[in-house]
Amino acid sequence: MKTRLIAGLVAVVVTFTAGASTAAGWWDRPKPPKPGTVVPALPAGQSNPMIATGVGIGANTPVYKTSGIGPTALNTDAPAGSEASYVDTIVFPGGALPAGVTITEAQGINVLRRIGENLQAVGLSYADVYTMRVFLQNPAGATTADFAGWNRAYRQYFANTDLTTGQYVPVPLGTAPPAKPFVVNKSRPSRFALEIENLPVTGWLVEVEVDAAYPAKR
């Protein structure tokens, strides 16, 4: 009886080992992010990529999702509901845009400032954002959305740090020479940006929603 039992155990071990050996490289498979962490996948060979190619979210990571946020009507010198009424007069006093700053760029800055306030209200910051969804409408008289203007606004708050040196990368405002970004931030969320026909509020050209993760150390 003892001999048969031992033989049976040996057979089981041999079968398991043989099965494992057929799964070549299983031990090399990528490990998921640690619980409570977010790990972006970044393009290879780039020191300052604009966005992540994807993002891994560890188990039990507490996350926060904003609603769609558009610009606030702060420019009372412009007609209500006009595109110009959504210029942030804190950034652009009197609603006057510097050379080369497009209305989409200005509204994008307005929206991103509102997102910063939204995040701050729940104890988060731009650095905690890992995914972003962007909806752009054509400015009046334009046949396409102003993706270039939006991207300049985006770089003022995201993806403006060299991954190699750790130093900020100057960002242009309109056609002005590149300068220190409004918020130095190495975060590069995964992102899509779509041109759509109409946004829900008259005069809006930009609407954005983000997902952010509460840092594990909290």
Disulfide bonds with the S-S distance in Angstrom:
none
